[in-house]
Amino acid sequence: MISVHQVIKTLTKVADRYSPSRVLSFNIAHVFKTMQLASEQIRVSRMTLVADLGLGEGSVKTLVKHLKMHGLVETSKGGMRLSEKGKILYSKISATVPRESPIQKCSIGLGTFNHAVLLKGFGSEINSGLEQRDFAKFMGATGATTLVYKNKRFLMPGQTQDSLKNERKIRESIMENLLPQNDDAIIIASADDKKTADLASKYAALMTVADHHKHF
């Protein structure tokens, strides 16, 4: 059975350039987002990808080409859809990053736009949270906050006090939309626009998984 580590490696290869091609403007977060969009629609158009990924038409064309090279999508005049292999890989990675949601500006989401993703079972793998912040900033985010859900409390790394104790509405929103369980991690990326917050949170989550498997 394919592991989530193998899926991450495949998605990383999709985002790699093939010499002597020019430097690519997309990365693993754009690959994951593309597969996500394809999983939600019967067929997804190139124009939809341009709008939702914030990439130019040329970059989207190259991204779709790379996905086809790895057998993850099928294309036709009607648009693009996941292949059977793509569906298997997407189901595996989406089990690790199963839910996400925008959240309002608050004490843990300081940006104009904030996007949270759930990282299943990775609470014990979070160190200081600085790694996730740096991953998010690489994508253009202004910052990121990482929480660990432990014994019904939302904890920042190294702290014991519930960070959402005085944020009832945010707590209810996260509980309802992300459905965290014990030892899950939540990464909240903050940015000046929705697309950046969305992609930054995904990139931070995926790179956290990738970094974890480097040690095995």
C-alpha positions as CSV (number, residue, x, y, z in Angstrom):
1,M,0.0,0.0,0.0
2,I,1.3,3.4,-0.9
3,S,2.4,5.6,2.0
4,V,1.8,9.3,2.5
5,H,5.6,9.8,2.2
6,Q,5.5,8.3,-1.3
7,V,2.7,10.6,-2.2
8,I,4.6,13.6,-1.1
9,K,7.6,12.5,-3.1
10,T,5.4,12.1,-6.2
11,L,3.8,15.5,-5.8
12,T,7.3,17.0,-5.3
13,K,8.4,15.4,-8.6
14,V,5.4,16.9,-10.3
15,A,6.6,20.3,-9.2
16,D,10.2,19.7,-10.3
17,R,11.4,21.3,-13.5
18,Y,12.9,19.2,-16.3
19,S,16.2,20.5,-17.6
20,P,16.7,22.7,-19.5
21,S,13.3,24.1,-18.8
22,R,13.0,27.5,-17.0
23,V,12.4,27.8,-13.3
24,L,8.8,26.9,-12.5
25,S,6.4,29.3,-10.7
26,F,4.4,26.5,-9.0
27,N,5.3,24.1,-6.2
28,I,3.8,21.2,-4.2
29,A,1.0,23.4,-2.8
30,H,-0.2,24.3,-6.2
31,V,-0.1,20.6,-7.2
32,F,-2.1,19.6,-4.2
33,K,-4.6,22.4,-4.8
34,T,-5.0,21.3,-8.4
35,M,-5.8,17.8,-7.4
36,Q,-8.2,19.0,-4.7
37,L,-10.1,21.1,-7.3
38,A,-10.1,18.1,-9.7
39,S,-11.5,15.9,-7.0
40,E,-14.4,18.3,-6.4
41,Q,-15.6,18.6,-10.0
42,I,-16.3,16.2,-12.8
43,R,-13.9,18.2,-14.9
44,V,-11.9,21.3,-14.0
45,S,-11.1,23.8,-16.7
46,R,-7.7,25.5,-17.2
47,M,-9.4,28.9,-16.6
48,T,-10.6,27.7,-13.2
49,L,-7.1,26.7,-12.3
50,V,-5.7,30.1,-13.4
51,A,-8.2,31.8,-11.2
52,D,-7.9,29.6,-8.1
53,L,-4.1,29.1,-8.2
54,G,-3.2,32.6,-9.0
55,L,-0.9,31.4,-11.8
56,G,-0.6,32.5,-15.4
57,E,-2.0,30.4,-18.3
58,G,1.5,29.2,-19.3
59,S,2.3,28.0,-15.8
60,V,-1.0,26.2,-15.5
61,K,-0.4,24.5,-18.8
62,T,3.0,23.3,-17.6
63,L,1.5,22.1,-14.3
64,V,-1.2,20.1,-16.1
65,K,1.5,18.7,-18.4
66,H,3.6,17.5,-15.4
67,L,0.5,15.9,-13.8
68,K,-0.2,14.0,-17.0
69,M,3.5,12.9,-17.2
70,H,3.1,11.3,-13.8
71,G,-0.2,9.7,-14.7
72,L,-2.2,11.7,-12.2
73,V,-4.7,13.4,-14.5
74,E,-6.5,12.9,-17.8
75,T,-7.4,15.7,-20.1
76,S,-10.0,16.4,-22.8
77,K,-11.7,19.3,-24.5
78,G,-14.1,19.4,-21.5
79,G,-11.3,19.9,-19.0
80,M,-9.1,17.9,-16.6
81,R,-10.0,15.1,-14.1
82,L,-8.0,12.9,-11.8
83,S,-7.0,9.5,-13.2
84,E,-7.4,6.4,-11.1
85,K,-3.8,6.7,-9.9
86,G,-4.5,10.4,-9.1
87,K,-7.5,9.4,-7.1
88,I,-5.6,6.9,-5.0
89,L,-2.8,9.4,-4.3
90,Y,-5.2,12.2,-3.5
91,S,-7.2,10.0,-1.1
92,K,-4.0,9.2,0.7
93,I,-2.8,12.8,1.1
94,S,-6.3,14.1,1.9
95,A,-6.5,11.6,4.8
96,T,-3.4,13.4,6.3
97,V,-4.7,16.9,5.4
98,P,-8.4,16.1,5.5
99,R,-10.1,19.4,6.3
100,E,-9.5,23.2,6.1
101,S,-11.4,26.4,6.7
102,P,-10.9,30.2,6.6
103,I,-11.1,31.7,10.0
104,Q,-11.8,35.3,11.2
105,K,-9.1,37.6,12.3
106,C,-8.4,36.9,16.0
107,S,-5.6,36.5,18.5
108,I,-4.2,33.5,16.7
109,G,-5.0,34.7,13.1
110,L,-3.7,38.2,12.8
111,G,-3.9,38.6,9.1
112,T,-6.5,40.2,7.0
113,F,-7.2,36.7,5.7
114,N,-6.5,33.5,7.7
115,H,-6.7,29.9,6.5
116,A,-6.5,26.9,8.7
117,V,-5.7,23.3,7.8
118,L,-5.8,20.2,9.9
119,L,-2.8,17.9,10.0
120,K,-3.9,14.5,11.2
121,G,-1.9,13.0,14.0
122,F,1.0,15.3,13.7
123,G,0.7,17.1,17.0
124,S,3.6,15.3,18.5
125,E,5.8,16.2,15.5
126,I,5.4,19.9,16.0
127,N,8.5,21.5,17.6
128,S,8.5,25.3,18.1
129,G,6.0,26.2,15.3
130,L,8.7,28.3,13.7
131,E,9.2,25.8,10.9
132,Q,5.5,26.1,9.9
133,R,5.8,29.9,10.1
134,D,8.8,29.9,7.8
135,F,7.1,27.5,5.3
136,A,4.1,29.8,5.2
137,K,6.2,32.9,4.7
138,F,8.0,31.3,1.8
139,M,4.6,31.3,0.1
140,G,4.2,35.0,0.8
141,A,2.2,34.8,4.0
142,T,2.8,37.3,6.7
143,G,3.0,34.5,9.2
144,A,1.5,31.4,10.6
145,T,0.3,30.0,14.0
146,T,0.5,26.3,14.8
147,L,-1.7,24.7,17.4
148,V,-1.8,21.2,18.8
149,Y,-5.1,19.8,20.0
150,K,-4.4,17.9,23.2
151,N,-6.9,16.8,25.8
152,K,-9.6,19.1,24.4
153,R,-7.3,22.1,24.5
154,F,-5.7,24.1,21.7
155,L,-2.0,24.6,22.7
156,M,0.8,26.5,21.1
157,P,4.1,24.6,21.1
158,G,5.7,24.7,24.6
159,Q,2.6,26.1,26.3
160,T,0.0,24.6,28.6
161,Q,-2.7,27.2,28.5
162,D,-5.5,26.9,26.0
163,S,-4.9,29.5,23.3
164,L,-8.6,29.6,22.4
165,K,-9.8,30.0,25.9
166,N,-11.1,33.5,25.3
167,E,-12.0,32.9,21.6
168,R,-15.3,31.1,21.8
169,K,-16.5,31.8,18.3
170,I,-13.2,30.8,16.7
171,R,-13.0,27.7,18.9
172,E,-16.5,26.7,17.8
173,S,-15.7,27.4,14.2
174,I,-12.5,25.2,14.3
175,M,-14.3,22.4,16.1
176,E,-17.2,22.4,13.6
177,N,-15.2,22.7,10.4
178,L,-11.9,20.9,11.2
179,L,-13.2,18.2,13.7
180,P,-9.8,17.9,15.5
181,Q,-9.0,14.9,17.5
182,N,-6.3,14.3,20.1
183,D,-2.8,14.9,18.8
184,D,-3.9,16.7,15.6
185,A,-2.1,19.8,14.5
186,I,-3.7,22.9,13.1
187,I,-1.7,25.3,10.9
188,I,-3.2,28.8,10.4
189,A,-1.5,30.9,7.7
190,S,-2.2,34.7,7.6
191,A,-1.9,36.8,4.5
192,D,-3.2,39.9,2.8
193,D,-5.3,37.9,0.3
194,K,-7.3,34.7,0.4
195,K,-5.3,32.7,-2.2
196,T,-2.0,33.3,-0.4
197,A,-3.4,32.3,3.0
198,D,-4.9,29.2,1.4
199,L,-1.8,28.0,-0.5
200,A,0.6,29.0,2.4
201,S,-1.3,26.8,4.9
202,K,-1.3,23.9,2.5
203,Y,2.5,24.3,1.8
204,A,3.3,24.5,5.5
205,A,1.3,21.3,6.1
206,L,2.8,19.4,3.2
207,M,6.3,20.4,4.1
208,T,5.8,19.4,7.7
209,V,4.9,15.9,6.5
210,A,7.9,15.9,4.2
211,D,10.3,17.0,6.9
212,H,8.9,14.3,9.3
213,H,9.7,11.5,6.8
214,K,13.3,12.8,6.2
215,H,14.2,11.3,9.5
216,F,13.1,7.8,8.7
